[in-house]
């Protein structure tokens, strides 16, 4: 074996410059594959609103699934409650939850949220801002844990008490500060109280995804009552986000409505985290239990979207992927996730190309080395047996030496 290794070292020393460059290229291709793999994992882990499945439970394997509707589907809060009832019933039937458990008691093994998009005019004293509005229900910030700059998230318990959250841009425009927890803003003459301020996502594709303007997060019912539900605001250029300041002699609008619109429709996204013991279980469960028509409802398995097997599907359907044949406007976080999905698919394609090229180059090296060999296969086998015998002898020597201690 030592003769073989010495021969290999001698061969490496006598490599020509062209051969050295050849070997370096192969090594760089292999390193590129590894580096891209690390980068892909880092990107996938950093997109926090796609990873609720991994955060939800340490006891069972869970997955996060998004249901994306068109506004024309007229999905209301009552429809969401119907969906929640069927999910709870199905999970109990599949044995993942006791019959007495529910989301209300905190014993459920699943959770959900829903949202609608639109705009509202937010006023503080004489200053008003036309803001992008996300009307939310359920535990929205469980799925979208944005960085808190002050205060706390609003949850399903506090949504109906007129609490809102502002992004830092809206907070600065209205108050000139982010330390504004407990202060009041007016929406259509009705007071709403600030629970916290969040940092707006600053990812590469966030603005292109639709998050262009000062943003407020408020209850879905408040958005429907005091604002406008319209997902097309995501494609707006400069028609919202404007600031107006009233003259000192203007009177505050005191004609705001106080009765919540409980029959409103226009929810475009429902997100669910639940047990996912095998791939696609959660996604298939929701399609079946909720009787979803996937021709008009987009069902996205968020937890698995960045795995290689799904990125291969993205590459395979790239032309079709560029076509929008469902009457759906994606929420900004889904647009952002899809942009990164494309990038990771490109990275996987580069990995494939590097892998194929390096395999071919290594195969050529092996063939050429074999043709110009100064050794025989029998020598390698003999060398291996000699090495194996030496190792066994050393182990036996040390065992005999220490067996009496």
KADAZI-V488639 format. One line per field, one symbol per residue. burial: + if it has 9 or more other C-alpha atoms within 8 Angstrom, else -. Layout:
burial: ???
This chain:
burial: +--+---------------+-----+--++-++--+---+------++++++++--+---+++++++++++--++++--+--+--+++-+++---++---+++----+-+++++++++++++++-++++++++++++++++-+--+-++++-++++-++--+++++++++++-++--+-++--+++++++++++++++++-----+--+++--++++++++++++++++++-++-----+++-------------++--++--+++++++++++++----+++--++-++-----++++++++-++---+++-++------------+-++++-+++-+-++-++++++-+--++-++--++----------------++-+++-++------------------
